[in-house]
Amino acid sequence: MKRRNFLGLMGAAGVSAAFATKAQAAGNVHFKGYPGSKGVLFDAVRCIGCRKCEEGCNAVNNQPAPEKPFDDLTVLDTWRRTQNEAFTVVNKYQPGGGASVFNKIQCMHCLEPSCASACFVAAFKKQPSGAVTYDESVCVGCRYCMVACPFEIPTFTYNDPITPKVLKCDLCEANIQAGRLTIPGCVSKCPKEALVYGERKELIKIAHSRIAAAPDSYVDHIYGEHEMGGTSWLYLSGAPFSQIGMREDLGVKSGPELTSGALSVVAMVPALWPLLLAGLYGVTKRTDKINKKEKAEAVAEAVAATQEKAQAELKAAMERASADKEATVKREVAKALEEAAKAAEVAEQGEKEEEGA
């Protein structure tokens, strides 16, 4: 094994360990939200499906004009989802075949975002204002955020192969913080007060007051108050939420809480590889000074030392792990040890081939 090759492997192992550590940290840190954080209340009972919110979002984010103008309501006849050039869309539903009900979708800005938990480079962050923002400068394009989001919101710029990025609503965070806006662009355009921007706790009060004032018009539930640990976007509806495109199977636990157990052991396995590679490099440095038998013994010694250190890692991990995680940790460490032994065999075979050449 050449020194250059070894350093390359060490670099790869180091990066893997670093990424795994990030994943572990993200999986165990719960984003509890911030006192006074803001959000938006959407009232489907008041929404008339005018698409003014879409127009406002488009203008604020300097996005290209859509194929059909915003006053063309025939687009509502086809279900749509958010995309690179449309951070919010309105869809039309007819629950039970009755009157049309309109629903607006965009990033929910979860109090404990699954996208932030899944991102090992911290490209997504929950801000004190309530917004979940994205930093394209650190994004590596892995798209774990897209898989993690229970609302299927983040979109990927597949048409930009050089500098692809993930796009979604950011609650107009940059514009509001810079003083260019006082409320999100979509909210500013709503003619029926179907959208209300303010502190989340106050929005919940407003929602309860609307339900109390017209109990026959509303479902007695505020969607987003507790779903997935709570979201900064809150919803009212006169029809069951499942009939206007909202998931009702999410429960009240946040994404990070649901995945923290699985992610907590990720960092340990890649961490074993530098131990093995360091031992192998110590062997290969002496290629010209030791014979084949000594080399084989040295490789075996390196593997044994790696196994000993891995067992120590396992013991320490077991002391920290809860009973329900022990089986998972054992399997992962056993797998890592098996792969380490195979790597040692490959390295030894490579040395033999070099000698025979």
C-alpha positions in Angstrom: 0.0 0.0 0.0 1.6 3.3 -1.1 1.7 6.2 1.3 -0.4 8.3 -1.1 -3.1 5.6 -1.3 -3.0 5.2 2.5 -3.5 8.9 3.0 -6.4 8.9 0.6 -8.1 6.1 2.5 -7.4 7.9 5.8 -9.0 11.0 4.4 -12.0 9.1 3.3 -12.3 7.4 6.6 -12.0 10.7 8.4 -14.7 12.4 6.3 -17.0 9.4 6.9 -16.4 9.6 10.7 -17.0 13.4 10.6 -20.2 13.0 8.6 -21.4 10.3 11.0 -20.7 12.4 14.0 -22.7 15.2 12.4 -25.6 12.8 11.8 -25.4 11.6 15.4 -25.5 15.1 16.7 -28.3 16.1 14.5 -30.3 13.0 15.4 -30.0 13.7 19.1 -30.6 17.5 19.2 -34.2 18.5 19.4 -35.2 21.9 18.0 -37.7 22.9 20.6 -38.6 26.2 18.9 -38.2 29.6 20.5 -40.4 31.7 22.7 -42.1 34.4 20.6 -41.3 32.6 17.4 -43.7 33.5 14.5 -45.7 31.6 12.0 -48.8 31.7 9.8 -52.4 30.6 10.3 -54.1 29.4 7.1 -57.9 29.3 7.2 -59.3 27.0 4.5 -62.9 28.2 5.3 -62.0 31.7 4.2 -59.7 30.8 1.3 -61.4 31.5 -2.1 -58.6 29.9 -4.3 -57.6 33.2 -6.0 -53.9 32.3 -6.1 -52.9 35.8 -4.9 -50.6 34.1 -2.3 -48.8 32.3 -5.1 -48.4 35.6 -7.0 -47.0 37.3 -3.9 -44.5 34.5 -3.2 -43.4 34.5 -6.9 -42.7 38.3 -6.8 -40.8 38.3 -3.5 -38.5 35.5 -4.6 -37.9 36.9 -8.1 -39.1 33.7 -9.7 -40.0 33.3 -13.4 -43.6 33.8 -14.4 -45.6 30.6 -14.6 -46.8 29.1 -17.9 -50.4 30.1 -17.0 -50.9 33.6 -15.4 -52.0 33.7 -11.8 -55.5 34.8 -12.6 -56.0 31.6 -14.7 -57.8 29.4 -12.1 -58.0 26.4 -14.5 -54.7 25.2 -13.0 -56.6 24.4 -9.8 -58.3 21.5 -11.7 -55.0 19.6 -11.4 -53.3 18.7 -8.2 -49.9 20.4 -7.8 -47.0 20.3 -5.4 -44.3 22.8 -4.6 -41.4 23.0 -7.0 -38.2 24.9 -7.7 -40.1 27.8 -9.2 -43.1 27.7 -6.9 -42.5 27.6 -3.2 -46.2 27.6 -2.5 -49.3 26.3 -4.4 -53.0 26.2 -3.8 -55.0 23.1 -4.6 -58.7 22.5 -4.9 -60.6 19.7 -3.2 -64.3 18.7 -3.2 -64.8 16.7 0.0 -67.7 14.3 -0.3 -68.4 15.7 -3.8 -69.7 18.9 -2.3 -68.5 22.5 -2.5 -64.9 23.3 -3.4 -62.4 23.7 -0.6 -59.0 25.2 -1.2 -55.8 24.4 0.6 -52.4 26.1 0.5 -49.2 24.1 0.8 -45.6 25.2 1.5 -42.9 24.4 4.0 -44.5 23.8 7.4 -41.5 25.2 9.3 -41.6 22.5 11.9 -40.6 23.4 15.5 -38.3 20.4 15.4 -37.5 20.0 11.6 -36.8 16.5 10.2 -34.8 18.1 7.4 -32.4 19.7 9.9 -32.1 16.5 11.8 -31.3 14.5 8.6 -28.7 17.1 7.3 -25.2 16.2 8.4 -23.7 19.5 7.2 -26.3 21.7 9.0 -27.6 23.3 5.8 -31.0 23.5 7.4 -31.6 25.5 10.6 -34.5 26.5 12.8 -34.3 30.2 13.4 -35.5 32.1 16.5 -38.0 33.8 14.3 -39.7 30.5 13.5 -38.4 30.0 10.0 -36.5 26.9 8.8 -33.8 28.3 6.5 -31.4 26.7 4.1 -27.7 27.5 3.5 -26.8 26.4 -0.1 -23.1 27.2 0.5 -22.7 24.1 2.7 -25.2 21.8 1.0 -23.6 18.7 -0.6 -26.7 17.6 -2.5 -27.4 14.4 -0.7 -31.1 15.0 -0.6 -31.6 13.4 2.8 -33.8 16.3 3.6 -36.2 15.4 0.9 -36.5 11.8 2.2 -36.9 13.0 5.8 -39.6 15.6 5.3 -43.0 14.1 6.2 -44.7 16.7 4.1 -42.6 16.1 1.0 -41.8 19.8 0.6 -38.1 20.3 -0.3 -37.4 20.2 -4.1 -34.1 19.7 -5.9 -32.7 21.6 -8.9 -32.1 18.6 -11.1 -31.7 20.9 -14.1 -28.6 22.5 -12.6 -25.9 19.7 -12.6 -23.1 22.0 -11.7 -24.4 23.7 -8.6 -27.6 21.8 -7.6 -29.4 23.0 -4.5 -32.6 22.3 -2.5 -35.3 24.9 -2.6 -38.3 25.6 -0.4 -40.3 28.4 1.3 -38.2 30.2 3.9 -41.0 32.3 5.4 -39.4 35.3 3.7 -36.8 35.2 6.5 -34.0 37.2 4.8 -36.4 39.9 3.6 -38.1 40.3 7.0 -34.8 40.4 8.9 -33.4 43.0 6.4 -36.5 45.2 6.8 -37.6 44.8 3.2 -40.8 43.1 4.4 -42.8 43.1 7.6 -44.9 40.0 6.7 -44.3 37.2 4.2 -45.1 37.9 0.6 -48.0 35.4 0.4 -49.7 36.8 3.5 -49.5 40.4 2.2 -51.6 39.5 -0.9 -54.4 37.6 0.7 -57.7 39.6 0.3 -59.8 37.5 2.7 -57.6 37.2 5.8 -57.3 33.5 5.1 -53.6 34.0 6.0 -52.5 35.7 9.3 -48.9 36.2 10.3 -47.9 36.6 13.9 -46.5 35.0 17.1 -47.4 31.3 17.0 -49.0 31.3 20.5 -51.2 34.2 19.4 -52.2 32.4 16.2 -53.3 29.5 18.2 -55.6 31.8 20.3 -57.0 33.3 17.1 -57.7 29.8 15.7 -59.5 28.7 18.8 -61.6 31.9 18.8 -62.6 31.3 15.2 -63.7 27.8 16.0 -65.6 29.0 19.1 -67.3 31.7 17.1 -68.5 29.4 14.3 -68.4 25.8 15.6 -70.5 24.5 12.8 -68.1 25.9 10.2 -64.9 24.4 11.5 -63.4 21.1 12.4 -62.5 21.4 16.1 -58.8 21.0 15.6 -55.8 23.2 14.7 -53.6 21.2 12.3 -50.0 21.8 13.2 -50.5 22.7 16.8 -49.2 19.2 17.8 -48.5 17.2 14.6 -44.9 16.1 14.3 -44.0 18.0 17.5 -45.8 21.2 16.2 -45.3 23.4 13.1 -45.1 27.2 12.6 -47.8 27.0 9.9 -51.2 26.2 11.4 -54.4 25.2 9.6 -58.1 25.5 10.1 -60.6 23.7 7.9 -64.3 23.1 7.7 -63.7 19.6 6.2 -61.7 16.7 7.6 -58.0 17.5 7.0 -57.5 14.1 5.3 -60.0 15.2 2.7 -58.0 18.4 1.8 -54.6 16.7 1.3 -53.3 16.8 4.8 -51.7 13.7 6.5 -53.5 12.6 9.7 -51.2 9.7 10.5 -48.1 11.6 11.7 -48.7 11.6 15.4 -47.3 14.2 17.8 -43.7 13.1 18.1 -41.1 15.2 16.1 -39.0 13.8 13.3 -35.7 14.0 15.3 -37.3 12.3 18.3 -38.5 9.4 16.1 -35.0 8.9 14.5 -32.6 9.7 17.3 -32.2 6.1 18.4 -31.2 4.9 14.9 -28.8 7.8 14.3 -27.1 7.6 17.6 -24.9 4.6 16.6 -23.9 5.8 13.2 -20.8 7.5 14.3 -19.2 4.5 16.0 -18.8 2.3 12.9 -16.8 4.6 10.6 -14.6 5.5 13.6 -13.2 2.0 13.6 -11.7 2.4 10.1 -8.9 4.9 10.9 -7.7 2.5 13.6 -7.3 -0.3 11.1 -5.7 1.9 8.4 -3.2 3.3 10.9 -2.1 -0.2 11.8 -1.8 -1.2 8.1 0.2 1.9 7.3 2.6 1.0 10.1 3.1 -2.3 8.5 3.5 -1.1 4.9 6.1 1.5 5.8 8.5 -1.4 6.5 7.9 -3.2 3.2 11.6 -3.3 2.3 12.8 -4.4 5.7 10.7 -7.4 6.6 10.1 -10.7 4.9 6.8 -12.2 3.9 6.3 -14.1 7.2 7.0 -11.1 9.3 4.6 -9.1 7.1 1.8 -11.5 7.6 2.4 -11.5 11.4 2.4 -7.8 11.4 -0.9 -7.6 9.5 -2.4 -10.0 11.9 -1.1 -8.0 14.8 -2.6 -4.8 13.4 -5.9 -6.5 12.9 -5.8 -7.9 16.5 -5.0 -4.4 17.8 -7.9 -3.0 15.9 -10.2 -5.6 17.3 -9.0 -4.9 20.8 -9.7 -1.2 20.4 -13.0 -1.9 18.8 -14.0 -4.1 21.7 -13.1 -1.3 24.0 -15.3 1.1 21.9 -18.1 -1.5 22.2 -17.8 -1.8 25.9 -17.8 2.0 26.3 -20.8 2.3 23.9 -22.7 -0.4 25.8 -22.3 1.5 29.0 -23.8 4.5 27.4 -26.5 2.8 25.3 -29.9 1.9 26.6 -31.1 -1.7 26.6 -33.1 -1.4 23.5 -30.1 -0.2 21.5 -27.6 -2.9 22.6 -28.5 -5.4 19.9 -28.2 -2.7 17.1 -24.8 -1.6 18.5 -23.5 -5.2 18.6 -24.6 -5.9 15.1 -22.9 -2.8 13.7 -19.6 -3.3 15.6 -19.5 -7.0 14.5 -20.1 -5.9 10.9 -17.3 -3.3 11.2 -14.9 -5.9 12.6 -15.7 -8.3 9.8 -15.1 -5.6 7.2 -11.9 -4.6 8.9 -10.6 -8.1 8.8 -11.5 -8.4 5.1 -9.7 -5.1 4.4 -6.6 -6.5 6.1 -6.7 -9.6 4.0 -7.0 -7.5 0.8 -4.0 -5.3 1.9 -1.9 -8.4 2.6 -2.8 -9.9 -0.8 -1.8 -6.6 -2.4 1.6 -6.7 -0.7 2.1 -10.3 -2.0 1.2 -9.2 -5.5 3.7 -6.3 -5.4 6.5 -8.6 -4.2 5.7 -11.0 -7.0 5.7 -8.3 -9.7 
